[in-house]
Amino acid sequence: MNHELEIEIIDPIDRHEKMAIEVAVVVDSEIRYCYFATPEGLKNFGDWVPGTEVRMHYDDNDFIVVSEISKEIIESAIIAIHKEGRLYACTSASS
């Protein structure tokens, strides 16, 4: 892929245990957004299944789960997704 790619991590990475991390990606002059989360973070945020204490996540094409998180992991994951030609499917045009 010869597309120029810029990555900006919007949220502090240390909040991953309570919230997803918003990331902006600029590809071909278009700003795209996605969210990164870790498995431990998934159990602490999201919508509640009614009548339970269980969290759920659904219908988020721009949600990427990694087993650990850092600036380098986020950047490497986005570059790998981009090389596979799936960046537009894994990001959205608005945050």
N, C-alpha and C positions, 0 to 999 in steps of 0.2 A: 504494500500500500504506500502510495506516495503522498498521502494526505497529511497536512500539517496538523499536529495534535498538541493542545495545551491543556493542562490539568490544574485545577485550583481546588484545594480542599477547603471548604467553606467553614465547617464546624470544627471545634477542637477535637482531636482524636481521642483524648482521654474521656470524652463523654460516651464512648461506645458501649459501656456497661448499662447505660440508662436510656440512650437514644441512638438513632441511626445517624450516621455521618453524611451530610450532604456534600456532594462533589459536583463541580461544574467542569464540563469538558468542552473545549472549543475545537471543532473539526470543520474544515472547509468554511471558516468564518461563521459558523452556526454554533450558538451556545446550547449545549445539551446538559441535562442534569441526571444524577442518579444518587442513590443512597447506599452506603455500605453498613453492614451490621455483622456482629459476631454471634455465635450460638448463645453465649452467656447474655448478650444484650437482647436477643430475641425473647428471652423469658421475662424481661423487664419492661418491654414496651409493646405497643400494638393495641388493637381493640380487644375487648373482653367478649368471650363467648357468653351470650346471655345466660344468667343464672349460675355461672361458674366463676372460678378464679383462674381460668385458662386464657392465655393470650392467643390471638390469631392474626395472621397477615395474609392478605389475598389481593389479587388483581393489581399487583405492583410489578409492572414490567421493568421498572427502573430500580429494582431492589437487588443488591448483590450481597451474598453472604460469604464471608471468608472466615477461616478457623482462627486466625489472629489478624491484628490490624496494626498498620504503621503507614507512614507516608510512602515508603518504598513498596509495600504490599499493594496499596491502593493504585499507585502508578503502574506497577507491573501487571496487575489484573486488568486495568483499563487498556493498556497496550496490547496484552494478549487477546482480549475481546475484540479490539480494533483489528488486529491482524487476522482474526477469524472472520472478519466482515460482519460482526454482530453488534457493533457499537450502537447503531441506531435502534436496534431492537431492545437493547438493554439500558437505554436512556430515554428521557422525554424532553420535549422542546421547552417546557416550562417547569419551574420548581414549585 
